[in-house]
Amino acid sequence: MNDGSTARHRSAFTLAANEVRVQAEQPEPGWSFSVGPGLTLLRNSRENFHTALSLTLAGRRRPTAGSVSLDHRGITTQRHADLFKLVALAGAAEVDTLDRIVPVRAVLREQVNWASPWWKHVGKDLWEHDLVRPWLQPLGLDIDLDAKVGEIDPHDRFRLRVLLALVARKDAAVLIMDDVDQVRDMELRDEILAELRELSLSLPVVASTVNPDFSGLATRVIDLRASGEATGEGNAHGESEERHREHSGHGGHGGHGQRGSGEAGGTPMTPDTPAAPATAMTATAMTAQDRARIPAHQDEIPTLSEEN
């Protein structure tokens, strides 16, 4: 089990996309890139199959073309079933939602029950459960379990989403975080990226975004935008937009002031930011055939979206 405490000295890890296309209309040859340990930002254009790519990297759907490979603990695999088991996924509204009127305790207990053997008793103190406790410090999560999901702030709902994904994959090799821009507040986004960076010291994290890494928090940024949109060194094949940055070479974000609500007010996102929250794909881009590729029970992972 990846308990988040000893993983800072993990063996080599690589997640690679090899000419991956996630829609038939996507131009060839598709995306090719690889990521290693640390926090990776995949910078894409608006409505350019963000969520479909996240689902594909996480083994929740099959690529239209190309392949995804995972090198983990000395073993390399391209099997869809292996990716499904070894990749934690948070933030994709197509497979996870939160009911605002449900208590946090019920949401978390349900996820722990799903992830535990049927015969194993789940105690009353969920914070001390083996699947939960290791991730509380990296995520900075300390919320009232008796509060309803709609009563906790957007930042805590985002943290809860990540926690639920990690509970569902106790042996995760990597966390895929779909659309970090959905919080719609740049200061809050930076706080979340700082927490994901801390988490990435224990478990590699890959997050999708349409915005730059303004505060230099990521280990690397990979530009997936079309060549006409990309700036600097990035291109549509997924070359690095910025030089790789090691955690030791960068300080954290220098002071955020008061945290915005993430739902109203606060610092506005840049013009690149999607106007709509949650998924970066449009309803027309996600076809019925695409939805059929998504497992009906992704693990019952509820997550935050601004509508929930």
C-alpha positions as CSV (number, residue, x, y, z in Angstrom):
1,M,0.0,0.0,0.0
2,N,1.2,3.5,-0.8
3,D,0.7,5.1,2.6
4,G,2.1,8.5,1.6
5,S,4.9,8.4,4.2
6,T,7.6,6.2,2.7
7,A,6.9,7.1,-0.9
8,R,9.3,10.0,-1.0
9,H,11.9,7.5,-1.9
10,R,9.9,5.7,-4.6
11,S,11.4,3.7,-7.4
12,A,11.4,5.2,-11.0
13,F,8.1,6.2,-12.4
14,T,7.0,7.2,-15.9
15,L,3.6,7.7,-17.4
16,A,3.8,8.1,-21.2
17,A,1.3,8.8,-24.0
18,N,2.4,7.4,-27.3
19,E,0.6,9.2,-30.2
20,V,-2.6,9.2,-28.2
21,R,-5.8,10.4,-29.8
22,V,-9.0,10.5,-27.7
23,Q,-11.5,11.4,-30.4
24,A,-11.7,10.4,-34.1
25,E,-11.7,14.0,-35.2
26,Q,-8.5,14.8,-33.3
27,P,-5.7,15.5,-35.7
28,E,-3.0,13.0,-36.2
29,P,-0.5,12.0,-34.9
30,G,-2.0,12.7,-31.5
31,W,-0.2,13.5,-28.3
32,S,3.1,12.0,-27.3
33,F,4.7,12.9,-24.0
34,S,6.0,11.4,-20.8
35,V,6.0,12.5,-17.2
36,G,8.0,11.5,-14.2
37,P,7.8,12.0,-10.5
38,G,6.7,15.3,-9.1
39,L,3.9,17.6,-10.2
40,T,3.2,17.8,-13.9
41,L,0.9,20.3,-15.5
42,L,-0.6,19.4,-18.9
43,R,-1.5,22.7,-20.5
44,N,-4.2,22.4,-23.1
45,S,-6.6,24.6,-25.1
46,R,-10.1,25.2,-24.0
47,E,-12.5,22.4,-25.0
48,N,-9.7,20.3,-26.5
49,F,-10.6,17.0,-24.9
50,H,-9.1,17.7,-21.5
51,T,-11.4,15.3,-19.7
52,A,-11.2,12.6,-22.4
53,L,-7.4,12.7,-22.0
54,S,-7.6,12.5,-18.2
55,L,-9.9,9.5,-18.5
56,T,-7.6,7.8,-21.0
57,L,-4.5,8.3,-18.9
58,A,-6.3,6.9,-15.9
59,G,-7.5,3.8,-17.7
60,R,-11.2,4.8,-17.5
61,R,-11.6,4.8,-21.3
62,R,-9.6,3.5,-24.2
63,P,-7.8,5.8,-26.6
64,T,-9.1,6.1,-30.2
65,A,-5.5,5.6,-31.3
66,G,-2.1,5.2,-29.8
67,S,-1.3,3.8,-26.3
68,V,-0.6,4.8,-22.7
69,S,2.2,3.1,-20.9
70,L,3.1,3.1,-17.2
71,D,6.5,2.2,-15.7
72,H,6.0,1.6,-12.1
73,R,8.3,-0.3,-9.6
74,G,10.4,-1.7,-12.5
75,I,7.4,-3.1,-14.4
76,T,6.1,-1.5,-17.7
77,T,2.5,-2.0,-18.7
78,Q,0.2,-0.8,-21.4
79,R,-2.8,-3.0,-20.3
80,H,-6.0,-1.0,-19.8
81,A,-6.9,-3.1,-16.7
82,D,-3.5,-2.2,-15.1
83,L,-3.9,1.5,-15.7
84,F,-7.4,1.3,-14.2
85,K,-6.1,-0.3,-11.0
86,L,-2.9,1.8,-10.6
87,V,-4.1,5.3,-11.5
88,A,-6.2,7.4,-9.1
89,L,-8.5,9.9,-10.8
90,A,-10.1,13.0,-9.3
91,G,-12.1,15.9,-10.8
92,A,-13.7,14.3,-13.9
93,A,-17.4,15.1,-13.6
94,E,-18.3,12.3,-16.0
95,V,-17.4,9.7,-13.4
96,D,-17.7,11.5,-10.0
97,T,-20.2,13.9,-8.5
98,L,-21.1,15.1,-5.1
99,D,-24.5,15.5,-3.6
100,R,-24.5,18.8,-1.7
101,I,-27.0,17.6,0.9
102,V,-25.1,14.5,1.9
103,P,-22.9,14.7,5.0
104,V,-19.1,14.4,4.5
105,R,-19.0,11.5,6.9
106,A,-21.4,9.5,4.7
107,V,-19.5,10.3,1.5
108,L,-16.2,9.3,3.0
109,R,-17.5,6.2,4.8
110,E,-19.1,4.9,1.5
111,Q,-15.7,5.3,-0.3
112,V,-13.8,3.6,2.5
113,N,-16.4,0.7,2.4
114,W,-16.0,0.3,-1.4
115,A,-12.2,0.2,-1.0
116,S,-12.1,-2.2,1.9
117,P,-12.6,-6.0,1.9
118,W,-16.3,-6.8,2.6
119,W,-15.4,-8.6,5.8
120,K,-13.3,-5.8,7.3
121,H,-15.1,-3.5,9.8
122,V,-14.8,0.2,9.2
123,G,-14.5,2.0,12.6
124,K,-16.2,5.2,13.7
125,D,-13.1,7.3,13.5
126,L,-12.7,7.7,9.8
127,W,-9.8,10.1,10.1
128,E,-7.8,7.3,11.7
129,H,-8.6,4.7,9.0
130,D,-5.5,3.3,7.3
131,L,-6.8,4.4,3.9
132,V,-7.5,8.0,5.0
133,R,-4.9,9.0,7.7
134,P,-1.8,9.1,5.4
135,W,-3.2,11.7,3.1
136,L,-4.6,14.2,5.6
137,Q,-1.3,16.0,6.2
138,P,-0.2,16.4,2.6
139,L,-3.7,17.7,1.7
140,G,-4.0,19.8,4.8
141,L,-7.5,18.4,5.2
142,D,-9.3,19.0,8.5
143,I,-13.1,19.4,8.0
144,D,-16.2,18.7,10.1
145,L,-17.4,15.2,9.1
146,D,-20.9,16.1,10.2
147,A,-21.1,19.0,7.8
148,K,-23.0,18.6,4.5
149,V,-20.9,18.7,1.4
150,G,-22.6,22.0,0.4
151,E,-21.6,23.6,3.7
152,I,-17.8,23.2,3.3
153,D,-15.9,25.7,1.3
154,P,-14.7,25.0,-2.3
155,H,-11.1,24.5,-1.2
156,D,-12.1,21.7,1.2
157,R,-14.4,20.2,-1.3
158,F,-11.5,20.0,-3.7
159,R,-9.3,18.4,-1.1
160,L,-12.1,16.0,-0.3
161,R,-12.3,15.0,-4.0
162,V,-8.6,14.2,-4.0
163,L,-8.8,12.2,-0.8
164,L,-11.7,10.1,-2.2
165,A,-9.7,9.3,-5.3
166,L,-6.7,8.2,-3.2
167,V,-8.9,6.1,-0.9
168,A,-10.2,4.3,-4.0
169,R,-6.7,3.5,-5.2
170,K,-4.6,2.4,-2.1
171,D,-1.8,1.2,-4.4
172,A,-1.9,4.1,-6.8
173,A,1.2,4.8,-8.9
174,V,0.0,8.3,-9.8
175,L,-2.9,10.8,-9.3
176,I,-4.6,12.3,-12.4
177,M,-6.3,15.6,-11.5
178,D,-8.7,16.8,-14.2
179,D,-9.1,20.6,-14.6
180,V,-7.6,22.5,-11.7
181,D,-9.1,25.7,-13.2
182,Q,-12.6,24.8,-12.2
183,V,-12.3,26.6,-8.9
184,R,-12.4,29.9,-10.9
185,D,-10.1,31.8,-8.5
186,M,-6.4,32.2,-9.2
187,E,-5.3,32.5,-5.6
188,L,-7.2,29.4,-4.6
189,R,-5.8,27.6,-7.7
190,D,-2.3,28.4,-6.6
191,E,-3.0,27.1,-3.1
192,I,-4.4,23.9,-4.6
193,L,-1.3,23.6,-6.8
194,A,0.9,24.1,-3.8
195,E,-0.9,21.3,-2.0
196,L,-0.7,19.0,-5.0
197,R,3.0,19.7,-5.2
198,E,3.4,18.6,-1.6
199,L,1.3,15.5,-2.3
200,S,3.6,14.9,-5.3
201,L,6.5,14.3,-3.0
202,S,4.7,11.1,-2.0
203,L,2.8,10.3,-5.2
204,P,3.3,11.7,-8.7
205,V,0.5,14.1,-9.7
206,V,-0.6,15.0,-13.3
207,A,-3.0,17.9,-13.5
208,S,-4.7,19.4,-16.5
209,T,-5.1,23.2,-17.0
210,V,-5.6,25.9,-19.6
211,N,-3.5,28.4,-17.7
212,P,0.3,28.8,-17.2
213,D,2.1,27.9,-14.1
214,F,2.2,31.5,-12.9
215,S,3.9,30.8,-9.6
216,G,6.4,28.1,-10.8
217,L,4.9,25.4,-8.6
218,A,5.1,22.5,-11.0
219,T,8.0,20.2,-11.6
220,R,7.3,20.5,-15.3
221,V,4.7,21.9,-17.7
222,I,3.9,20.1,-20.9
223,D,2.2,22.1,-23.6
224,L,-0.5,20.2,-25.5
225,R,-1.9,23.2,-27.4
226,A,-1.9,23.4,-31.2
227,S,1.3,24.9,-32.6
228,G,-0.5,28.1,-33.6
229,E,-1.6,28.6,-30.0
230,A,1.4,27.5,-28.1
231,T,4.2,29.8,-27.0
232,G,7.8,29.3,-26.1
233,E,9.1,25.7,-26.7
234,G,5.8,23.8,-26.4
235,N,3.9,22.3,-29.3
236,A,1.0,20.0,-30.1
237,H,3.1,16.9,-29.6
238,G,3.5,17.6,-25.9
239,E,7.0,19.1,-25.7
240,S,7.9,20.9,-22.5
241,E,6.8,24.5,-22.4
242,E,9.2,25.3,-19.6
243,R,12.4,23.8,-18.3
244,H,12.0,21.0,-15.7
245,R,12.0,22.3,-12.2
246,E,13.0,20.3,-9.2
247,H,11.1,20.8,-5.9
248,S,14.4,21.8,-4.2
249,G,15.0,24.5,-6.8
250,H,11.8,26.4,-6.2
251,G,10.2,28.0,-3.2
252,G,6.4,27.9,-2.6
253,H,4.0,30.5,-3.8
254,G,4.8,33.7,-1.9
255,G,1.8,34.5,0.1
256,H,-1.8,34.4,-1.1
257,G,-3.5,36.8,1.3
258,Q,-7.1,35.9,2.0
259,R,-8.4,32.9,0.2
260,G,-11.2,33.7,-2.2
261,S,-14.4,31.7,-2.1
262,G,-13.7,30.1,-5.5
263,E,-17.4,30.6,-6.4
264,A,-17.8,34.3,-6.5
265,G,-15.5,37.3,-6.2
266,G,-11.8,36.9,-5.6
267,T,-9.2,37.2,-8.3
268,P,-10.6,36.5,-11.8
269,M,-9.1,33.8,-13.9
270,T,-7.2,34.7,-17.0
271,P,-8.9,35.0,-20.4
272,D,-7.7,31.4,-21.2
273,T,-9.8,30.1,-18.4
274,P,-13.0,28.2,-19.3
275,A,-16.1,30.1,-18.6
276,A,-17.9,26.9,-17.5
277,P,-16.7,25.0,-14.4
278,A,-15.9,21.3,-14.1
279,T,-15.2,19.4,-17.3
280,A,-13.3,21.0,-20.1
281,M,-15.2,19.0,-22.8
282,T,-18.4,20.2,-24.2
283,A,-21.6,18.2,-24.3
284,T,-21.2,17.7,-28.0
285,A,-17.6,16.6,-27.7
286,M,-18.5,13.8,-25.2
287,T,-20.6,11.5,-27.3
288,A,-22.8,8.7,-26.2
289,Q,-20.2,6.3,-27.5
290,D,-17.6,8.0,-25.3
291,R,-19.7,7.7,-22.3
292,A,-20.3,4.0,-23.0
293,R,-16.5,3.6,-22.6
294,I,-16.6,4.8,-19.0
295,P,-17.2,2.2,-16.4
296,A,-20.6,2.5,-14.7
297,H,-18.9,2.2,-11.3
298,Q,-15.7,4.1,-11.3
299,D,-15.4,3.4,-7.6
300,E,-18.3,5.6,-6.6
301,I,-15.9,8.5,-6.2
302,P,-17.8,11.7,-5.5
303,T,-16.0,14.9,-6.2
304,L,-16.5,18.7,-6.4
305,S,-17.9,20.5,-9.3
306,E,-19.2,24.1,-9.0
307,E,-22.8,22.9,-9.8
308,N,-22.7,20.3,-6.9
